[in-house]
Amino acid sequence: EGDQEKRTKNMLLDLIRKVSKETVEQVVEALVADKVLSASDRKSILETNRTRVNKASCLVDMVYERGAEDYLSGRFSLWISSRLFSAGRS
């Protein structure tokens, strides 16, 4: 594993553990808008999963299935990190 891959995995694990339901929803909507995920993916993530952790975990799984983890770490890493940092402080 390279350093970038480790950082990406750590960021995604933090996403699952710490991020708010609203942030998961915002990331999903942005990924649909950027055509990384489909509308049916959005429905699967947001409507099928009841808990915040399940939604985040499903999001991470779908991102990896699509091979889009580099996209997520590049496009959203600072954005997600800022929300993780603020979530950790509350």
Residue pairs with C-beta under 8 A, 6 or more apart in sequence:
1 9
4 70
4 73
7 73
8 69
8 70
8 72
8 73
8 77
11 73
11 77
11 80
11 81
11 84
12 60
12 63
12 69
12 72
14 80
14 84
15 24
15 27
15 56
15 59
15 60
15 80
15 84
16 53
16 56
16 57
16 60
17 53
18 84
18 87
18 88
19 52
19 56
19 80
19 83
19 84
19 87
20 52
20 83
20 87
21 52
21 55
23 80
23 83
23 87
24 45
24 46
24 52
24 55
24 56
24 59
25 46
25 55
27 59
27 72
27 76
27 80
28 37
28 41
28 42
28 45
28 46
28 55
28 59
29 42
30 75
30 76
31 37
31 41
31 63
31 68
31 72
32 38
32 39
32 41
32 42
34 71
34 75
36 63
36 66
36 68
36 71
36 72
37 45
37 62
37 63
37 66
41 62
44 58
44 62
45 55
45 58
45 59
45 62
46 55
48 58
49 55
49 57
49 58
63 69
63 71
63 72
